[in-house]
Amino acid sequence: NSKNGTYRVYESKAQTLSVKAGSAAASTSDLQKLYHKWTMQDLIPRQEYESYVPTYSKPWYWLVLALLFASLPVSLVIARRRKRQLLNPHIWLQRKLNQQLKACLAQAKAVIAKSPAEFYPFADACIMDYLQQKHGIPAHLALDDLLIRLEDEEMSPDLLQKIRSFLSAIRTARFAPVEYRDSSAEALLADFNHIVSQLLDEEIK
């Protein structure tokens, strides 16, 4: 015991050992047995696997290959799009906002045909969502504070005045009598179309 410096001796009964002359064959007999386990066995008779069909001759194999090859162009397009999005995040954000504006423009007529009263919050939300995502302007700002922030963003005076008039008009019309709301909806729809078109034109320039 290396810890305390003591040791013990164990004794057993005497045993007789027999030693025989060795040979190369005897010493390698175990290795030969092991080698036989690793060697290739006899081939299976053909009649034993007549029902076996190679994988490449099955229809689903070629269908999977076709799907893989068909998905390669799609994967390439998605990868290139994500790469461009990472390299130019501002361009992709603007493209997304433009798509949202175009969708609002397409839905505006359907909304006003369904209910003129629903057009006012719809148009307000479209404009405010664009300004919030594009310029980081909070949606809870009052109209005057909103316009001050837009002036800091170097927006054109003409477009700024149109946004001022439009937001003021729709927020007034939302709480106006029903007759006034219904009669002013078409005019405000035209103003909405002009503002959205001008926003898109400015980004294109």
VOGU-3710 file (C-alpha; in Angstrom, 3 decimals, decimal comma):
1> nskngtyrvy> 0,000/0,000/0,000  1,787/3,121/-1,181  -0,192/5,367/1,144  0,917/3,882/4,453  4,039/1,968/3,335  2,763/-1,545/4,131  2,416/-4,632/1,976  0,905/-8,106/2,210  1,944/-11,439/0,771  -0,555/-13,993/-0,473
11> eskaqtlsvk> 0,370/-17,643/-0,827  -1,508/-20,363/-2,686  -1,180/-24,090/-3,105  1,543/-25,374/-5,380  0,472/-26,073/-8,949  2,165/-28,119/-11,625  2,705/-26,421/-14,960  3,305/-28,355/-18,143  5,311/-26,749/-20,896  5,330/-28,147/-24,417
21> agsaaastsd> 7,498/-27,329/-27,370  5,918/-24,580/-29,413  5,497/-24,251/-33,162  4,637/-21,487/-35,594  1,395/-23,210/-36,531  0,313/-23,601/-32,929  1,105/-19,997/-32,047  -0,878/-18,636/-34,970  -3,874/-20,947/-34,731  -5,955/-18,374/-32,869
31> lqklyhkwtm> -5,086/-15,719/-35,412  -6,171/-18,010/-38,220  -9,514/-18,593/-36,531  -9,995/-14,841/-36,179  -8,969/-14,281/-39,784  -11,575/-16,795/-40,980  -14,257/-14,715/-39,271  -13,209/-11,678/-41,280  -12,961/-13,355/-44,656  -15,761/-13,012/-47,199
41> qdliprqeye> -18,337/-15,754/-47,004  -19,626/-17,627/-49,981  -21,931/-15,648/-52,249  -25,653/-15,980/-51,635  -27,338/-17,988/-54,375  -29,264/-15,850/-56,825  -32,522/-17,694/-56,204  -32,417/-16,514/-52,595  -32,975/-12,849/-53,548  -35,012/-12,992/-56,740
51> syvptyskpw> -37,497/-10,486/-55,270  -34,801/-7,877/-54,580  -35,161/-4,711/-56,687  -32,286/-2,205/-56,851  -33,089/1,153/-55,277  -32,299/3,097/-58,438  -34,998/1,204/-60,322  -37,774/2,309/-57,958  -39,978/5,295/-58,950  -39,702/7,063/-55,594
61> ywlvlallfa> -35,893/7,185/-55,918  -36,063/9,217/-59,128  -38,873/11,346/-57,698  -36,697/12,317/-54,732  -33,805/13,127/-57,063  -36,078/15,253/-59,249  -37,321/17,192/-56,215  -33,759/17,786/-55,043  -32,631/19,105/-58,414  -35,787/21,215/-58,753
71> slpvslviar> -35,194/22,804/-55,343  -31,638/23,853/-56,188  -32,608/26,970/-58,242  -35,120/28,004/-55,572  -32,517/27,595/-52,845  -30,028/29,622/-54,889  -32,503/32,471/-55,351  -33,360/32,514/-51,637  -29,681/32,468/-50,664  -28,836/35,355/-53,008
81> rrkrqllnph> -31,819/37,324/-51,742  -30,784/36,886/-48,117  -27,224/37,854/-48,965  -28,384/41,070/-50,626  -30,695/41,743/-47,713  -27,768/41,492/-45,297  -25,527/43,671/-47,462  -28,180/46,373/-48,133  -30,761/46,309/-45,320  -32,034/49,826/-46,101
91> iwlqrklnqq> -32,848/48,939/-49,699  -34,758/45,857/-48,673  -36,638/47,738/-45,974  -37,673/50,348/-48,526  -38,784/47,644/-50,941  -40,905/46,082/-48,205  -42,463/49,452/-47,334  -43,215/50,143/-50,990  -44,990/46,812/-51,263  -47,053/47,676/-48,194
101> lkaclaqaka> -47,992/51,049/-49,674  -49,052/49,446/-52,942  -51,141/46,910/-51,021  -52,828/49,744/-49,092  -53,488/51,557/-52,341  -55,111/48,453/-53,834  -57,250/47,813/-50,739  -58,396/51,397/-50,244  -61,179/51,249/-52,847  -62,512/47,988/-51,429
111> viakspaefy> -62,517/49,420/-47,909  -64,338/52,589/-48,896  -66,879/50,585/-50,910  -67,594/48,425/-47,888  -67,874/51,262/-45,387  -66,670/54,873/-45,749  -66,255/55,058/-41,976  -63,628/52,294/-42,087  -61,567/54,130/-44,680  -60,370/56,828/-42,277
121> pfadacimdy> -58,619/54,584/-39,698  -57,367/52,388/-42,542  -55,718/55,279/-44,391  -54,375/56,759/-41,162  -52,809/53,426/-40,210  -51,233/52,986/-43,658  -49,544/56,393/-43,594  -48,460/56,139/-39,959  -47,059/52,613/-40,360  -44,974/53,792/-43,302
131> lqqkhgipah> -43,639/56,836/-41,446  -42,947/54,809/-38,315  -40,952/52,103/-40,109  -39,256/54,437/-42,586  -38,297/57,318/-40,290  -38,708/55,749/-36,838  -41,479/58,172/-35,875  -43,628/56,958/-32,948  -47,304/56,481/-33,780  -48,500/58,244/-30,617
141> lalddllirl> -47,084/61,653/-31,584  -49,437/64,562/-32,058  -49,806/65,894/-35,590  -47,644/68,968/-34,992  -44,844/66,910/-33,430  -45,106/64,439/-36,285  -44,669/67,159/-38,879  -41,664/68,587/-37,035  -40,013/65,177/-37,156  -40,769/64,894/-40,868
151> edeemspdll> -39,178/68,286/-41,490  -36,016/66,976/-39,841  -36,066/64,051/-42,290  -35,764/66,530/-45,202  -39,084/65,580/-46,747  -40,189/67,794/-49,624  -42,383/70,740/-48,534  -45,102/69,838/-51,034  -45,411/66,266/-49,766  -45,175/67,439/-46,182
161> qkirsflsai> -48,083/69,838/-46,710  -50,172/67,095/-48,332  -49,546/64,753/-45,406  -50,443/67,538/-42,975  -53,725/68,293/-44,731  -54,612/64,636/-45,243  -53,984/63,482/-41,674  -55,786/66,500/-40,279  -58,772/65,891/-42,580  -59,181/62,182/-41,896
171> rtarfapvey> -58,794/62,613/-38,137  -61,470/65,283/-38,228  -63,744/63,211/-40,454  -63,549/60,170/-38,171  -65,556/62,022/-35,528  -67,751/64,036/-37,878  -71,438/63,308/-38,575  -72,198/60,354/-40,830  -73,332/62,550/-43,720  -70,035/64,431/-43,777
181> rdssaealla> -67,974/61,252/-43,531  -69,736/59,636/-46,468  -69,483/62,711/-48,675  -65,807/63,446/-47,993  -64,562/59,868/-48,315  -64,133/59,960/-52,106  -62,167/63,223/-52,010  -59,898/61,917/-49,261  -59,395/58,706/-51,224  -58,038/60,771/-54,120
191> dfnhivsqll> -55,706/62,616/-51,731  -54,572/59,289/-50,310  -53,746/58,025/-53,798  -51,703/61,160/-54,545  -49,733/60,904/-51,286  -48,937/57,216/-51,740  -47,924/57,757/-55,363  -45,682/60,666/-54,400  -44,044/58,641/-51,622  -43,286/55,885/-54,112
201> deeik> -41,982/58,367/-56,705  -39,646/60,020/-54,212  -38,059/56,705/-53,297  -37,624/55,790/-56,955  -35,775/59,037/-57,605
//
